[in-house]
Amino acid sequence: MKHPISVNSHDHEHVKRVLNLALYIAEREGGDIAIVKKAAELHDIARDKENHAVEGAKIAREILKEEGFDREFIDRVAHCIEAHSFSSGIEPKTLEAKILSDADKLDAMGAIGVVRAFQYSFENGRSLEDTLKHFDEKLLKLYDCLYTNTAKKIGMERHRFMKEFYERIKKELKGCRL
């Protein structure tokens, strides 16, 4: 079953990257592959909603029920989805939820993270100043919010790159010569 996700900074390519990262992390950390796979596939199903993580979990429950999954599987996938978002305020309680949270954060870091931040800003009319504020308030804090050792290994270089980019753009905006 295909689920429509608009082409933007949270498009199907984002979902594919999160899925691949989540599976990679799950294989190394011992997570339940089936739970992680389904949760990653559905994690942004309600991206257009106010609290996309909580609303996405509700929608995922209906989809998974229609697809014939049992209640325990549905509950575990739904928890992953509701707890994956940096801003949802819901703490991941299972390894699989931590894996999805990490994979989603990793896709907001590094070169891809920089591109996605500016793409999102363009889509939503956010200024350069507000985009850099977003780096301060969220993106540069993501590394410290990673749960798994595998994600921390991947995230270290991505965080370094993003921090370096952020410092450089701030210097260039001030007119400093490098």
Helices and strands as residue ranges (DSSP letters): H 12-29, H 33-42, H 52-66, H 71-83, H 95-106, H 110-124, H 128-137, G 139-141, G 143-145, H 149-174
